Amino acid sequence: KWLEHTTFLSDATAWEAPGTRARESEGLRMATDGKSSSSDDASPMSSSSDEGGSNSNEGDWPRSRSGFNVGLHASMGLKESEHAHLTFDRWAQLTGKAPKVESQGFPLLLSDQARTCKAPVFHTWRIWIVLVAVGLATGVVAAVVDQGLEIMFKLRMDVNSWVVASVGPGVGGLFLQYLAFCAMAMLLAGVSGWLVCFHAPLAAGSGIPEIKCFLNGIVLSRVVSKVTLIAKVVGIIFSVSAGLPVGKEGPMIHSGAVVAGLLSKMTIDLRNAGKREQPLSLNSERRDMIAAGATAGVAAAFGAPMGACLFAIEEGTSHMSPRILLKLFVAAAASALMARFALALAREPGDVGRSMVLGTSVPVFLTRFPNMDYAIWEFPIFMLIGAFGGLLGGLFNNLNKMLTLKRKVWMPAPQFDERGRVNIQRRDVLRFAEVLFVTFVITSLHFWMPMVKIMSSREDVDIGAQNLTGGQNGTKLARTIEELTQTQKLFWDTGTAALRDLLKDSEDFHPWMLCSFCVMHFFTTCWTYGLGVPSGLFVPSLLMGAAFGRLVGQAMQLTGWAVATPGIYALVGATAMLAGAARITISLAMILMEVTGEAGFSLPIFVTVMVARWVGNLFGRGIYDLHIIELKRVPLLEHDPEDVMIKMRVHQVMATDVVSFQEVESCSEIHQKLMDCTHNGFPVVRDGRVVGSIARDILHYLLNNGDSYGVFDIPKRLVPFRPMHGTLARKHPGLAPLSPAIAGKALDLKPYLSKDFHSMLDSSCLFSCYNVFRQLGLRHLFVVSEDTGELCGVISRKNLILIEDEVVQAASPTSLENEGSRILTSSVSGPVDSSEDQDRGFGAMLGL
């Protein structure tokens, strides 16, 4: 019975039968009876979103785009032509597992009040100054990170050299070196873990999934705060220098987005201070600024402005236009220029003139190849490397998914107090302890792998035996990094330096050592991604792929058939691994061409990334989408809707318990409705028909401040647009207690409502509804009855995500919760949002 009342049924052939719509509508009202889990539409929020429920760290959403569960159909007696599934909205009510997030809309919604002002639609020419400032600031941050990494890694190796010079010969001295080697690594990683676990949990990981969510229209609290920026920048310096298999490139993308967010807020404050009008399309301007900051981060990290723009288009922005693309390019160009100049100046501080010389003499991020020739018969080899990269990428993602689920059981997401600080509990201490333990294990592997090779030689075995038996003339077994071979240095060096060595053709690497490094690096990177430290995945993925490609290249050289050098094969392997794990294609190809300074090798790179992506897609989502959708369960709207939506109608998924207002409504009635729900948008109706929409923050402002502006006087006065819009741009005001002086008065909403709302018929195709909703960047869409033309429902993003129950014996909400669910539609780790934070608006999102 429960399943019957919570499952939407549709049959394309039965839709035209008389009375079908009425029966299905009645079943829908039963299915959606109660409160919705979204505050973005006009249906009430679920108690799980307001009262905490369970956080977003439980359960799992396996990837499914291939149809419905046959066992569930059989248990319900349905045909294959009938569909049984829940929306994300309803699933959140039944399980209480949905994260507390808010969405934002980007369309320009104008009221009669807005039309009376002289506010610009977009930012004026001054925005280009801000964009250049974003690029320059991000470039400076990238230079600070690079220099910090060099200094800390050099310090770590200097300490190791001092220990080597101080210890005695034999195994005893080697063991003392090992203890010092691990202690230094754990100290550096401990600083990074302390910042993340106890101060800024959202600084963990790369930050790309969180920024991708923000650009998709989902607000995650504290993603772009000052505390997150500090923890990200300082943490990545210490985690990389500690020798963990992490990269700085992903965190740089997050850092650039944070810089842009802070400068965007500063721009709002300056316009308010100067009593100037805020742009009408403020939400889309904020989104574009964050996208420009993320683009600047990629450009600064790799020195690849064109690849950075393509990365933002491919992975970040959901709503692209030539105007946005130009903003991205300005920020990326400024960032790349500043990063190159600052690094050159830092490395040659005494020669300012030389540091200002750019062009082909400037070192690229990786290395320049003296020869990039290849033969046509090597294309199948490149394609096989791409296929193997897709296979390894799929394996990597699924292993990391299982590991992340285990982590969430033992270490749920942190909780925050009223001031936004981490409420330190046992789970946070465990997360920090995991950082230290993982660092110890990985550092031990990195230390002993080359040392075992050294000690396995006959000479060193004899020396070690002599020292163990009391000999006094033995040679030290302890080594500095300069005394290691090129293959052995791979275990001790930074990821970027090791990657550059693999791409060079100076000498061959020891095949068994290289194979051991590739396997070890694969599993340690999988273990590290998701740890409580800032950690990028770009360089570690490129490094493990380059090691595999180098092995293939050296093997091909032995056959005598290869025209391409082993370094070229290493580049192909690096491309395949990153494309297979992250499913990045066009932007990856462009970035690799820029970081090598070569465009003549573009065709093999294109072929490799496409093959790796196709093979990887057979095993699930890319690593970023996997963490967003399946692990963190954020209601992200992917690029394309599900094919099954072609057979579905809007009325099957819409929320029907709509809260609406009349054009003229009493203040007490408005106040009561606002107190009873937490929605952020409301339809305004006249005789049951929608005539406009109005946002919650506008209603709050009118009730809180309308009396002082004479809104309730006769004749009524209009609240000026500039002070109201300026206040709402800075924060969303809370709802004050209703004053008795205005409780019995009526509030005319006509000047403040927007008639630019979007609506659809209840019989419209859900496939088209999904495309309209996502492409226009809507927050909610009103549904009107085809028969009467009256308002009958509302659509939010959580109504457009369909979930398939995997359990045949789905008899209660408990079983659905325990067994997990499967996402059908193309729908980021950290703390969840709260209604209190959302009421504070953009300032709360910045952590200010």
Sequence and secondary structure as in RCSB ss.txt:
>XXXX:A:sequence
KWLEHTTFLSDATAWEAPGTRARESEGLRMATDGKSSSSDDASPMSSSSDEGGSNSNEGDWPRSRSGFNVGLHAS
MGLKESEHAHLTFDRWAQLTGKAPKVESQGFPLLLSDQARTCKAPVFHTWRIWIVLVAVGLATGVVAAVVDQGLE
IMFKLRMDVNSWVVASVGPGVGGLFLQYLAFCAMAMLLAGVSGWLVCFHAPLAAGSGIPEIKCFLNGIVLSRVVS
KVTLIAKVVGIIFSVSAGLPVGKEGPMIHSGAVVAGLLSKMTIDLRNAGKREQPLSLNSERRDMIAAGATAGVAA
AFGAPMGACLFAIEEGTSHMSPRILLKLFVAAAASALMARFALALAREPGDVGRSMVLGTSVPVFLTRFPNMDYA
IWEFPIFMLIGAFGGLLGGLFNNLNKMLTLKRKVWMPAPQFDERGRVNIQRRDVLRFAEVLFVTFVITSLHFWMP
MVKIMSSREDVDIGAQNLTGGQNGTKLARTIEELTQTQKLFWDTGTAALRDLLKDSEDFHPWMLCSFCVMHFFTT
CWTYGLGVPSGLFVPSLLMGAAFGRLVGQAMQLTGWAVATPGIYALVGATAMLAGAARITISLAMILMEVTGEAG
FSLPIFVTVMVARWVGNLFGRGIYDLHIIELKRVPLLEHDPEDVMIKMRVHQVMATDVVSFQEVESCSEIHQKLM
DCTHNGFPVVRDGRVVGSIARDILHYLLNNGDSYGVFDIPKRLVPFRPMHGTLARKHPGLAPLSPAIAGKALDLK
PYLSKDFHSMLDSSCLFSCYNVFRQLGLRHLFVVSEDTGELCGVISRKNLILIEDEVVQAASPTSLENEGSRILT
SSVSGPVDSSEDQDRGFGAMLGL
>XXXX:A:secstr
 HHHHH EEE TTGGGSTTHHHHHHHHHHHHT S  S SSSSS   HHHHS  S TTS    B  S   HHHHHH
HT  TTSEEEEEHHHHHHHH      EE   S   BHHHHTS   SS  THHHHHHHHHHHHHHHHHHHHHHHHH
HHHHHHHHHHHHHHHHS SHHHHHHHHHHHHHHHHHHHHHHHHHHHHHT GGGSB SHHHHHHHHHTEE TTTT 
HHHHHHHHHHHHHHHHTT S BSHHHHHHHHHHHHHHHHHHHHHHHHHTT    TTHHHHHHHHHHHHHHHHHHH
HHS HHHHHHHIIIII SS  HHHHHHHHHHHHHHHHHHHHHHHHHH TT HHHHT  STTS  SS   S     
GGGHHHHHHHHHHHHHHHHHHHHHHHHHHHHHHHHS    B TTS B   HHHHHHHHHHHHHHHHHHHHHHHHH
HHHHHHSHHHHHHHHHHHTT SS       GGGS HHHHHHHS HHHHHHHHH  SS   HHHHHHHHHHHHHHH
HHHTTSSSB BSHHHHHHHHHHHHHHHHHHHHHHT   S HHHHHHHHHHHHHHHHH   HHHHHHHHHHHT ST
THHHHHHHHHHHHHHHHTT   HHHIIIIIIS      SS  GGGGG BGGGT B     EESEEEHHHHHHHHH
H   SEEEEEETTEEEEEEEHHHHHHHHHHHHHHTTTSSS     HHHHHHHHHH         TTTTT EEE T
TTSBS   EEETTSBHHHHHHHHHHHT S EEEE TTT  EEEEE GGGS EEEE  TT  SHHHHHHH EEE S
         HHHHHHTHHHHTT 
